Amino acid sequence: MNDVPTPASVTFADVEAAAERIAGAVTRTPTAASRTLSEITGAEVFVKFENLQFTASYKERGALNRLLQLGPDVPGVVTASAGNFAQGVAHHATRLGRPATIVMPATTPAVKVSRTSVLGAEVILRGETFDEASAIAREVAAERGLELLSPFDDADVIAGQGTVALEMLADVADLDVLVVPVGGGGLLAGMAIAARALAPSIELVGVQSERYPSVHNAMHDDDLAIGGATIADGIAVAKPGDRPVEIIRRLVDRVEVVDETLVEQAVGLYLEIEKSVAEGSGAISLAEVLARPDRYRGRRVGLVLSGGNIDLRQLASVTLRSLVRTGRLTRLWVELDDRPGSLGRITTDVGELGGNIIEVIHQRLDPTVHARATEVELTIETSDRAHLDDVVAGLAARGHRVRTHH
């Protein structure tokens, strides 16, 4: 394979060298076809399961490649991270005997904070955003004389992340398009370098949350607003790296943005269909295919499930919201005559229509309900939206006054 020169002094040879350097110390994760996701999207979908890394994220590839090239006189390292690069640095720095300090935004999910600490790093929780944490990390590096590591704006990190594409294209050589999450840009830039060398005509697409479209703006000269809460917190970067952006501008076809609802849906689909946990930023490449199915239909599409570090409470919320969105979990309000047997009749009718009652709240004191009536709030399970509609219609046919929302 001839070397392909790229911007920022990162070459395909650098990616190949990184692969040799980190071999055996990171997991060679599988790239697997997903029959069900293919049926849903109309594309032929192949998923790279980087959530199967020890730290549940691709980030340890670039972290290790960078750490292995530190000089012997470096007393320790410091970096800013929303969680995944933090864990990669913590794990491999501890394994290599290098002290590591991680500055994390105060808003970082608890699972990422605790895991980073358990892996052996000193954690400093300061700043509300990744960019604020980055400024604090620079201060810590200057005060303590530590080596400052960038999660994405670093040639060695970019080369390490590019090994994801090496593995994907070795496993599935004839992909038509790669869809890659992008925040600071290191993963997309590194994968672009490798992919352009191995498959020059492959289409390369980056994906960002609609709330943090920083690389999209830089690449397409757009000015979409940046900021706000996002389920894709791992790629919530207001200012991407200069090196990655330069590479992305030259090698990547487009960078798209998707809305938060589709990211939630993608997290739910990975859990239900692939039995695999994806954080929001890890699922966002699937969200892109859901958002623009016509662009991918009939094509062989490689998706990077980049990480699985999601807070359990957030995962539970996403799961419940997915059940509500698909009509499998619903609240019904039923007005009943306030007399013996009314509650028994409604519960019996729901059961006979195939609904499963999860919770019953019997409201007798609501001033909006007639004095001789009572209102019951039922939380029910149904198989899908059509079944829910059948249950509601069936209850109405049996004389019940039903509302699905206030």
Secondary structure, 3 states (H helix, E strand, C coil): CCCCCCHHHCCHHHHHHHHHHHECCECCCCEEEEHHHHHHHCCEEEEEEHHHCCCCECHHHHHHHHHCCCCCCCCCEEEECCCHHHHHHHHHHHHHCCCEEEEECCCCCHHHHHHHHHCCCEEEECCCCHHHHHHHHHHHHHHHCCEEECCCCCHHHHHHHCHHHHHHHHHCCCCCEEEEECCCCHHHHHHHHHHHHHCCCCEEEEEEECCCCHHHHHHHCCCCCCCCCCCCHHHCCCCCCHHHHHHHHHHCCEEEEECHHHHHHHHHHHHHHCCCCCCHHHHHHHHHHHHCHHHHCCCEEEEEECECCCCHHHHHHHHHHHHHHCCCEEEEEEEEECCCCHHHHHHHHHHHCCCEEEEEEEECCCCCCCCCEEEEEEEEECCCHHHHHHHHHHHHHCCCEEECCC
